[in-house]
Each structure stands twice: as structure tokens, then as C-alpha cells.
Amino acid sequence: MTDRTRPAGAETLDSADTATVVATSLNTPQMRRILSSSFIGTAIEYYDFILYAVASSVVFNRVFFENLPDAVAIFASFATLAAGYIVRPLGGIVFGHFGDRVGRKKMLVLSMLMMGVATTAIGLLPTTAQIGVIAPILLVTLRLVQGVAVGGEWGGAALMAMEHAPRHQRGFATSFANAGGPAGAILATLVVSFLSGVTGDQFLTWGWRIPFLLSAVLIAVGLVIRLRVTESPLFQKLEQSSEKRRLPILDVLAHHPRAVLLALIATMSFYCCQGIVTVWGVSVSVEAGADRTSVLVWKAVGAALTLVITFLSARLSDRIGRRTVLVIGGGLGILLAYPMLILLTNGTVWGFATADLLGNGLVQGLLYGPIGAYIAEQFPTRVRYTGASLAYQGASTLGAGFTPMIASGLVLLADGSIWLVGVFWIAVMLAGTIAVLRTAEGSRKELT
């Protein structure tokens, strides 16, 4: 008998469960809505999060740490950046717990609201010159709220896309959530670059605030889109079973510690590359003499290339496997580490542009495309939000959160030389590649 309740382009997970469906194609109205929600929602949240990273490179060291020596001020600015990354695993655990208990969709709405409030508040924050040491304290507090929010964002967006998608297109579907990151980075960088050029000398006085205040409008748009998507079919099926656990984090730590550790190390390769090229690299290029506005424009161009390569590498991973694509990306990152560092520090726009296109565009794109599906496929449905978020956000803390600060410290330790930064970069890339080779290929698994 024909099932009249099943949407076109979908299949039931169980013959007795006609409400729980997985798409057989990405080209259906439901899947298009889900993929656009994952992409746009993540892009808006990462606009907020990356906006802070851009500002920490060119604004906060002069606005909130203006009385410190230049090298110390940029180190302090990057330390506040790291604060947001430190709490991302906490956000992953908290949102993962409720995402595995009450649903993916509700957590995505909550994370977006938290991010929007924190980012808008940063745009209204008085400077150190106005209220003294309270200003950087409030800045760090709001950065912590951002970190918790984005810690819960990625897991939900990635799983909503992947758990709706057919097996042979899971990597490509999940990449829509991943691609929201560079899309948000493009938007944040272009907005800051535009306002930097328009406001000129007033940029450090009030121009930098406008991109943060714009977040309120973007969040409103994102919420409208998010509220229209349907809950994950795999979670719906989980709700009808006895598999859900009271504390998913305990299940993950007891039964999946190896999966968490290897996925975390593998993901650090991407985040280390991102932290060096797009945060630390922006700062050192501008300090070495490259024009700030031009550097920010090329940063956006590099993010656009990341976006393209992310989709291509994700689709490729559906055909040849996640591990193969990730190993190629890691190998390129090792080979290009020192050439990119030399280009980043030569004080020219063309040097930064070349390094950015290679590092931010090619290497990051190759690693970023398959990484979402690669991580999520390591965990069962009942703890997938928690396990995937813990690994991914743990890597973001250790990789992107500390990398700019570590790179700055290594330069100081080496009396201005970059050779220690290169050693660090290569070591992280090599460890990530080895971790990928130690895991099983997940692209052929059935998630059910």
C-alpha cells in the first residue's frame, strides 16, 4: 500500500514509522530549506564570531589595550580572542547534551539568540579610556558568551544537514554548515574593510562598532529561517526508542574516548592553519607595513576561495572517502608552511594575498570540506551531537583559540624570527594527518 504521508524524495527509516524520513536526494523542497538554514544560520553566527577575530587583529589592541607596548597589546588582544575558544567545548557539551536529549532544532535557535545579544553588546561597549579596566573585563565576558553560543552552533547545524541527507551525499550536505564559516568570515571581513576605508581616522573611534551592531539585524533574519526547518529524522526515531541517555557526555567519555581524541587532533590541523593565516597573519602583515584595508580585502578573497574548495572537497570526499581528502590537505599544509610564513611576514599586500590564497583558500578548504561529516560519522545517533561537538570545539580551542597567541609568543621567544612558528605549524599538521590515518573510513557507514 502506498504511504500517502511520506514527502516526495524521502524514505522511511522504519516501515512502522511513516513520520520519520530521510531524503533520497538533496534536490527536494525540504532538503533545500534545511541546507539553506544550515548555511545561512552558521554564516550569521560565524560573522559574529569571526568579526571579533578581525577586530582583535586591528582594533582591540588599540582601543582596549592602548596603554601597553605594541607587542604586549596585540598579545593581550589575542588572549581575549582565545577566551572565546576556551569555552567552546563547554558550549559543545551543554548544547550537545540538550541536543541529544530534546532535539537539534531548539538548540540552534537558542545558540543564535545568545550570539546576537553578545555581539550587539560588544558594539555598545565603552572603551578603556572611558571606564578603565572594567572595559576589557566586560569584553572578555561577552567573548565567553560568544564562545558558548558558537560551541553549540556547529554540531546542531552539521547534524541537521547530515541526518536528513542520503548516505552518498552526507559529506556534501554537511559541508553547507561548514561553508557557513568562511561565508561569515567573508561578510565580517568585507564589512570591517569597507568601514575602515569609509570612516578613515574615525574607524578606531566609532567606525568599528557598526559591524557589531549590524548583528542584531542579521540574527533576526537567521531566526526566521531557522524556525521553519523540521527536526532531524534520526533524532525523531531516537525519541521513539529507549536509546537516549540521561547524560550523553558520560556515554561519550566511557565508550568513545578514542573517537573524540582522534577527531580532535585531526580537526586541529584546520584550526591551526586558520589561526596562523587569518588572525596572526593579518596582524603581522599590517604591522610589517602592508595596507590594512587591502589586507582585509584579500582576507575576504581567501575566504571566498575557502568556500568554493570546501564544497568541492566535500563532494570529492563522498566519492573517494573523507580520509583521502584530509590526508591530501594535511600534506599540502606541511609542504607550504614555511613558504606561507615568509610571505605573511614580508610586509607587502601581494605577500599576504599569496599566503592567504594558499593557506586560507586551498589548504583550509581541503581540510574543512570533509571534516564535519568525518567527525559526526564517528559517533552513534544517541550521542552524536555531544561527541561531535566535543571533538570539534575542543580542536577549535586548542587550534584556533591559542594559535595566534602561541605564534606571537614563539616570535618573541625567537627574537623576532618565524622559524619556531613553522615548527609548530608542521607538527600540528603532521599529528592531524596521523590521526586521520588511525580512524576508519566513515563515508560508507549507515548512520542508523
C-alpha positions in Angstrom: 0.0 0.0 0.0 1.3 3.5 -0.9 2.4 5.6 2.1 0.4 8.9 1.5 2.1 10.7 4.4 5.6 10.4 3.1 7.1 13.6 1.4 8.4 13.3 -2.1 12.0 12.5 -2.3 12.2 10.8 1.1 12.4 7.3 2.5 11.3 6.0 5.9 13.8 4.8 8.4 11.4 2.1 9.6 8.3 0.6 7.9 6.3 1.3 11.1 7.4 4.9 11.3 6.0 6.9 8.5 6.7 10.3 10.2 10.4 9.8 10.4 12.0 10.2 6.9 15.4 10.7 5.3 15.7 12.3 2.0 16.8 10.3 -1.1 18.0 13.5 -2.8 19.3 16.9 -1.8 17.1 18.4 -4.6 13.8 18.5 -2.7 12.0 21.4 -1.1 12.6 20.1 2.4 16.3 19.5 1.8 16.8 22.9 0.1 15.3 24.5 3.1 17.4 22.5 5.6 20.7 23.2 3.7 20.0 26.9 3.3 19.1 27.0 7.0 22.4 25.3 7.9 24.4 27.6 5.6 22.8 30.9 6.4 22.4 30.3 10.1 26.0 29.2 10.5 27.2 32.1 8.3 25.4 34.6 10.6 26.8 33.1 13.8 30.3 32.9 12.4 30.0 36.5 11.1 29.7 37.5 14.7 32.4 35.2 15.9 35.0 35.9 13.2 34.1 39.7 13.4 35.7 39.6 16.9 38.8 37.8 15.5 39.2 40.5 12.8 38.7 43.2 15.4 41.3 41.6 17.7 43.9 41.9 14.9 43.4 45.6 14.1 41.1 47.3 16.7 41.1 45.9 20.2 44.8 46.2 20.8 44.4 50.0 20.2 41.0 50.5 21.9 41.1 48.3 25.0 44.8 47.9 25.5 46.1 51.2 24.3 48.4 51.9 27.2 50.5 48.8 26.6 53.6 48.3 24.3 52.5 47.2 20.8 53.8 43.6 21.1 52.1 43.2 24.5 48.9 44.9 23.4 48.5 42.5 20.5 49.3 39.5 22.7 46.6 40.7 25.2 44.1 41.2 22.4 44.7 37.7 21.1 44.3 36.4 24.7 40.8 37.8 24.8 40.2 36.1 21.4 41.4 32.8 22.9 38.9 33.2 25.8 36.0 32.6 23.4 37.7 29.5 22.1 38.4 28.2 25.6 34.7 27.9 26.4 33.6 26.5 23.0 34.0 22.9 24.3 31.7 23.8 27.3 29.2 25.1 24.8 29.5 21.9 22.8 28.9 19.8 25.9 25.9 21.8 27.2 24.2 22.2 23.8 25.2 18.7 22.8 23.6 17.3 26.0 20.3 19.0 25.3 20.6 18.5 21.5 20.8 14.7 22.2 18.0 14.9 24.7 15.4 17.4 23.5 16.4 17.9 19.8 18.8 19.7 17.4 16.4 22.4 16.2 15.7 24.0 19.7 19.5 24.3 20.4 20.2 26.0 17.1 17.6 28.7 17.9 19.0 29.3 21.4 22.6 29.5 20.2 21.7 32.1 17.6 19.9 34.3 20.2 22.9 34.1 22.6 25.3 35.1 19.9 23.3 38.0 18.7 22.9 39.5 22.1 26.6 39.2 22.9 27.8 40.6 19.6 25.5 43.6 19.7 26.6 44.4 23.3 30.2 44.5 22.2 29.3 47.2 19.7 27.9 49.3 22.6 30.8 48.6 25.0 32.7 51.7 26.4 36.5 51.8 25.8 39.2 51.6 28.4 39.8 55.3 28.1 36.1 55.8 29.2 35.6 53.4 32.0 39.0 52.0 32.8 39.8 48.3 33.4 36.1 47.4 33.5 36.1 47.7 29.7 38.4 44.7 28.9 36.7 42.7 31.6 33.3 43.2 30.0 34.9 42.5 26.6 36.2 39.1 27.8 32.8 38.3 29.4 30.9 38.9 26.2 33.5 36.9 24.3 32.8 34.0 26.7 29.1 34.2 25.8 30.0 34.1 22.1 32.2 31.1 22.7 29.5 29.1 24.4 27.0 30.0 21.7 29.2 29.1 18.8 30.2 25.9 20.6 26.6 24.7 20.3 26.0 26.1 16.8 28.2 23.9 14.6 27.1 20.5 16.0 23.4 21.2 15.5 23.8 22.8 12.1 26.0 20.0 10.8 23.8 17.2 12.2 20.6 18.7 10.9 22.0 18.6 7.4 23.7 15.3 7.6 20.9 13.4 9.4 18.4 14.5 6.7 20.7 13.6 3.8 21.1 10.3 1.9 24.3 8.4 2.6 26.0 9.0 -0.7 25.7 12.8 -0.2 26.3 13.2 3.5 29.7 14.9 3.1 28.3 17.5 0.6 25.2 18.1 2.8 27.3 18.6 5.9 29.6 21.0 4.1 26.8 23.6 4.0 27.1 24.0 7.7 30.9 24.1 7.4 30.8 26.6 4.5 28.8 29.0 6.6 32.1 29.6 8.5 34.0 31.1 5.6 30.9 32.8 4.3 30.5 34.6 7.7 34.2 35.4 7.6 33.8 37.0 4.1 30.9 39.1 5.3 32.7 40.2 8.5 35.9 41.0 6.7 34.3 43.0 3.9 32.1 44.9 6.4 35.1 45.8 8.5 37.2 46.6 5.4 34.5 48.8 4.0 34.0 50.8 7.2 37.8 51.1 7.7 38.0 52.8 4.3 34.9 54.9 4.7 35.5 56.1 8.3 39.2 56.6 7.9 40.7 58.1 11.0 37.4 57.7 12.9 37.4 53.9 12.4 39.1 53.3 15.8 36.9 55.9 17.4 33.4 54.7 16.4 33.6 53.0 12.9 34.5 49.6 14.3 31.2 49.5 16.3 28.9 49.4 13.3 29.7 45.8 12.2 28.9 44.6 15.7 25.6 46.5 15.8 24.7 45.1 12.4 24.5 41.7 14.1 21.1 42.4 15.5 19.6 42.6 12.0 21.3 39.5 10.8 20.2 37.4 13.8 16.6 38.4 13.2 16.8 37.2 9.6 18.5 34.0 10.8 15.9 33.2 13.4 13.1 33.4 10.8 14.9 30.9 8.6 15.8 28.5 11.5 12.3 28.3 12.9 11.0 26.9 9.5 13.1 23.7 9.4 12.0 20.3 10.6 13.7 18.3 13.3 16.3 15.6 12.4 14.6 12.4 11.3 17.2 10.3 13.1 16.6 12.2 16.3 12.8 11.7 15.9 13.4 8.0 15.6 15.7 8.1 18.6 12.9 9.7 20.7 10.7 6.7 19.9 13.3 4.2 21.2 14.9 3.6 24.6 18.4 4.5 23.4 18.6 8.1 24.7 20.9 8.6 27.7 20.4 10.9 30.7 24.0 12.2 30.4 25.3 11.8 26.9 28.7 13.2 27.9 29.3 10.2 30.2 28.4 7.8 27.4 30.9 9.6 25.1 33.7 9.6 27.7 33.1 5.9 28.7 32.6 4.4 25.2 34.0 6.7 22.6 37.1 8.4 24.1 39.4 7.2 21.2 37.0 8.7 18.6 36.9 12.0 20.4 40.7 12.2 20.7 41.5 11.3 17.1 38.8 13.5 15.7 40.0 16.4 17.9 43.6 16.0 16.7 42.5 15.7 13.1 40.5 18.9 13.3 43.3 20.9 14.9 45.1 20.9 11.5 42.4 23.1 10.0 42.1 25.4 13.0 45.9 25.8 13.4 46.1 26.9 9.7 43.2 29.3 10.2 44.6 30.9 13.3 48.0 31.5 11.8 46.9 32.7 8.4 43.7 34.6 9.0 44.3 36.1 12.5 48.0 36.2 13.4 48.9 36.6 9.7 46.6 39.7 9.3 48.2 41.3 12.4 51.9 40.7 11.4 51.3 41.8 7.8 49.7 45.1 8.8 52.4 45.7 11.5 55.1 44.9 8.9 53.8 47.6 6.6 51.0 46.1 4.4 48.0 48.3 3.9 45.3 47.4 6.4 42.3 47.8 4.1 44.0 45.8 1.3 44.9 43.0 3.7 41.3 42.7 4.9 40.0 42.6 1.3 42.4 39.8 0.4 41.4 38.0 3.6 37.8 38.1 2.2 39.0 36.8 -1.2 40.8 33.9 0.6 37.7 33.1 2.5 35.7 33.1 -0.8 38.2 30.5 -2.2 37.8 28.5 1.0 34.1 28.5 0.4 34.5 27.1 -3.1 37.1 24.5 -2.1 35.0 23.4 0.9 32.1 22.4 -1.3 34.4 20.7 -3.9 36.4 18.8 -1.3 33.2 17.7 0.5 31.7 16.3 -2.7 35.0 14.6 -3.5 35.0 13.0 -0.1 31.7 11.4 -0.9 33.4 9.7 -3.8 36.9 8.8 -2.7 36.5 9.0 1.1 37.0 11.5 3.9 40.4 10.2 4.9 41.9 10.6 1.4 40.9 14.2 1.1 42.0 15.1 4.6 45.4 13.5 4.1 45.9 15.5 0.9 45.1 18.7 2.7 47.4 17.9 5.6 50.3 17.1 3.3 49.9 20.4 1.4 49.8 22.2 4.7 53.1 20.7 5.8 54.8 21.4 2.4 53.6 25.0 2.3 54.1 26.0 5.9 57.4 27.9 5.6 56.7 29.5 2.2 53.5 30.9 3.6 55.1 32.2 6.7 57.8 34.0 4.7 55.0 35.6 2.5 52.9 36.6 5.5 55.8 38.5 7.2 57.4 40.3 4.2 55.2 43.4 4.7 53.6 43.5 1.3 50.0 43.1 0.2 50.9 40.6 -2.6 52.8 38.5 0.0 49.8 38.3 2.3 47.5 37.7 -0.7 49.5 34.8 -1.9 49.8 33.2 1.5 46.1 33.7 2.2 45.0 32.1 -1.1 47.3 29.1 -0.4 46.6 28.7 3.3 43.1 30.1 3.9 41.8 29.1 0.5 43.4 25.8 -0.7 44.7 24.1 2.5 41.8 25.1 4.8 39.3 24.3 2.1 40.6 20.8 1.6 40.5 20.2 5.3 37.3 21.9 6.0 35.1 20.3 3.4 35.1 16.7 4.7 35.8 17.4 8.4 32.1 17.8 9.5 31.0 14.5 8.1 34.2 12.8 9.2 33.7 13.8 12.8 30.0 13.1 13.0 30.3 9.6 11.4 32.5 8.5 14.4 29.5 8.6 16.8 26.1 6.9 17.1 22.9 9.0 16.9 22.2 8.9 20.7 25.4 10.9 21.5 26.3 12.3 18.1 25.7 16.0 19.0 27.7 15.7 22.2 30.6 13.6 20.8 31.0 15.6 17.5 30.7 18.9 19.3 33.2 17.9 22.0 35.8 16.9 19.4 35.2 19.8 17.0 35.1 22.5 19.7 38.0 21.0 21.6 40.0 21.4 18.4 38.8 24.9 18.0 40.0 25.8 21.5 43.5 24.2 21.1 43.9 25.1 17.4 42.4 28.5 16.5 42.0 29.8 20.1 45.6 29.5 21.1 47.4 29.5 17.8 47.6 33.3 17.3 48.8 33.8 20.9 51.2 30.9 20.6 52.6 32.2 17.3 53.1 35.7 18.8 54.8 34.1 21.8 57.1 32.0 19.6 58.2 35.1 17.7 59.1 36.8 20.9 60.9 33.7 22.1 62.9 33.5 18.9 63.8 37.2 19.0 61.6 38.1 16.0 62.3 35.0 13.9 59.5 32.9 12.5 61.2 29.5 12.5 59.6 28.3 15.7 56.1 29.2 14.3 57.0 27.0 11.3 58.0 24.1 13.5 54.7 24.4 15.5 52.6 24.6 12.3 54.2 21.5 10.7 53.9 19.5 14.0 50.2 20.1 14.3 49.6 19.3 10.6 51.6 16.1 10.9 49.7 15.0 14.1 46.4 15.7 12.4 47.3 13.6 9.3 48.4 10.7 11.5 45.1 10.9 13.5 43.1 10.7 10.3 45.0 7.6 9.2 44.3 5.9 12.5 40.5 6.2 12.1 38.2 4.1 9.9 36.6 5.5 6.8 33.0 6.6 7.7 31.6 7.7 4.4 30.3 4.1 3.7 28.6 3.7 7.1 24.9 3.7 7.6 24.1 6.1 10.4 21.1 4.1 11.5 
